[in-house]
Structure formats: structure tokens, C-alpha cells
Amino acid sequence: MQMVYSYRHSFSGFAAKLTESQAKKIAGILPNPAFKDEGLGPIPARWQGECESVDMFDASKQCNNKVIGARFYKDGFEMEFQGNLTDYFTYSDNPSPLDIVGHGSHVASTAAGSFVANATYFGHNFGTFRGGAPRARLAVYKACWYC
């Protein structure tokens, strides 16, 4: 790993040049402790978040008091492929809220990741990791199919 830049403003972070295998090791794909709901309490009744279960995305396992909504929007995508999604979708990108690539999960954990104690990377202890707003709740929406 080659460190490019580090910063400490609203939260600490870094930019680095990584190999593909290094990047896969730090991708924020569920299950990830950054999305645990420990200490958050029940979801307020006035919040109308809804988790949508389909195919490879089981809302009962992926959603909790941290991730309170998960939906996907495929109408525009279906129009582009004239409704024949089976020719396009594979395991790596399926019609569900699941983030297989990792970009959305990475952004969500950077913004609102819960506290993760004793975080390590390649045997180096980095202490406690957290997102910018660790007590925030998330509603995730998959609207981008190529990113």
C-alpha cells in the first residue's frame, strides 16, 4: 500500500494506492461491523423506511436499526434492456438493493459507519474506526447500475 494523503477534519481518513487484492480486503460490503446497530434503540415510528427483500437480498438479515431502508429502482434500466434483465444480470450485479461492487457500502460507512473497536489492517492496529456520523441511521437506495 502506498499512502497518498491523510487528513483529520470531521473524521480521520486516508487516500492510498492499492492493488486489486488490497482494495477487496477493505471494501465495505455487508456484513461489516460499520453497519451494526448496537446502542441505537428502536426506529422512531414516524420514519417510514422500508427494506425490500428480493433474490439475493434478505431484508431480515441485511436491515437493522442502523440500516432502516433498502430499495432499488430498476425501471429505467429495464427500459434500456427492453425488460430482458436476465441477459444482463449476473451474480456480480443483480436487481436488488445489495451492493456487490462495494462503492455504495464504502460511501455509507464513511458517512455513517458505527464505531468499530480494535480495527486492524494487515496486522497493524488502528484503534477505533468510525464514520463521520456514527450514530446516524441509513436508508440505502440502489439507482446506479454501472458504478
C-alpha positions in Angstrom: 0.0 0.0 0.0 1.3 3.5 -0.9 -0.1 6.2 1.3 -1.0 9.3 -0.8 -2.6 11.6 1.8 -4.1 11.5 5.3 -6.5 14.0 6.9 -8.2 14.8 10.2 -11.2 17.2 9.9 -14.7 16.0 10.7 -13.2 12.5 10.8 -9.9 10.8 10.1 -9.1 9.1 6.8 -6.5 8.5 4.1 -6.1 8.1 0.4 -3.8 5.3 -0.8 -2.8 3.4 -4.0 -3.9 -0.2 -3.6 -3.6 -3.4 -5.6 -6.9 -5.1 -6.5 -6.5 -7.7 -3.8 -5.8 -5.0 -1.2 -8.8 -3.0 -2.2 -11.0 -6.1 -2.0 -9.9 -6.7 1.6 -11.0 -3.2 2.8 -14.2 -3.0 0.7 -17.3 -2.2 2.9 -19.6 -4.9 1.7 -22.0 -6.4 4.3 -21.7 -8.0 6.7 -19.4 -5.3 8.1 -19.2 -4.1 11.7 -19.6 -0.5 10.5 -23.3 -1.2 9.9 -24.1 -2.7 13.3 -26.9 -1.1 15.2 -25.6 -1.5 18.8 -26.8 1.3 21.1 -29.2 2.9 18.6 -32.5 1.8 20.1 -35.8 1.4 18.2 -36.5 3.2 14.9 -38.9 6.2 15.5 -42.5 5.3 14.4 -42.7 8.4 12.2 -39.8 7.1 9.9 -41.2 5.2 7.0 -38.1 3.3 5.9 -38.8 0.0 4.2 -36.4 -2.8 3.4 -37.3 -4.7 0.2 -36.4 -8.4 0.0 -35.7 -9.9 -3.4 -33.5 -12.7 -4.8 -30.1 -12.4 -3.1 -31.1 -9.6 -0.6 -32.8 -10.8 2.5 -34.0 -7.7 4.3 -34.4 -9.6 7.6 -30.7 -10.2 7.6 -29.4 -7.0 6.0 -31.6 -4.4 7.7 -31.5 -3.5 11.3 -31.8 -0.3 13.5 -28.9 1.2 11.6 -29.9 0.3 8.0 -33.6 1.2 8.2 -34.5 1.2 4.5 -33.2 -0.6 1.4 -34.8 -0.3 -2.0 -33.7 -0.5 -5.6 -35.0 1.3 -8.8 -34.8 -0.6 -12.0 -37.5 0.8 -14.3 -35.1 3.0 -16.3 -32.6 0.1 -16.5 -35.4 -2.3 -17.7 -36.4 0.2 -20.4 -32.9 0.3 -21.7 -32.7 -3.5 -21.9 -36.4 -3.8 -23.1 -37.3 -5.8 -19.9 -34.8 -8.6 -20.6 -32.6 -8.3 -17.5 -31.7 -11.9 -17.3 -29.3 -11.4 -20.2 -27.5 -8.6 -18.3 -27.6 -9.5 -14.6 -25.1 -12.0 -13.1 -24.1 -12.7 -9.6 -21.9 -9.6 -9.7 -24.8 -7.2 -10.3 -28.3 -8.3 -9.5 -31.6 -6.5 -9.4 -31.7 -5.9 -5.6 -30.5 -3.3 -3.1 -27.4 -5.4 -2.5 -24.1 -3.6 -3.2 -21.9 -6.3 -4.8 -19.3 -3.8 -6.1 -18.8 -2.1 -2.7 -18.9 1.6 -3.8 -22.2 2.4 -2.0 -21.3 0.5 1.1 -17.9 2.2 1.2 -19.6 5.7 0.9 -22.2 4.8 3.5 -19.6 3.5 6.1 -17.5 6.6 5.5 -20.5 8.9 6.2 -22.3 7.0 8.9 -20.3 3.9 9.9 -20.8 2.8 13.6 -17.8 2.6 16.0 -15.6 -0.5 15.2 -13.1 -1.2 18.1 -9.7 -2.8 17.6 -9.7 -2.2 13.8 -6.7 -3.8 12.1 -5.3 -3.9 8.6 -2.5 -6.3 7.7 -1.7 -6.9 11.3 -1.5 -3.1 12.2 -3.7 -1.9 15.0 -5.6 1.3 14.0 -7.7 1.6 17.2 -11.4 2.5 16.8 -12.8 3.3 13.3 -16.0 5.2 12.8 -17.8 7.2 10.1 -18.4 10.9 10.2 -21.8 10.5 11.9 -21.6 7.1 13.7 -25.0 7.4 15.4 -26.8 8.2 12.1 -29.2 5.7 10.6 -29.2 4.8 6.9 -31.7 4.3 4.1 -29.9 2.9 1.1 -31.2 3.2 -2.5 -29.6 1.4 -5.5 -30.2 3.6 -8.5 -26.9 3.3 -10.3 -26.2 0.0 -12.1 -22.8 0.8 -13.6 -20.9 2.1 -10.5 
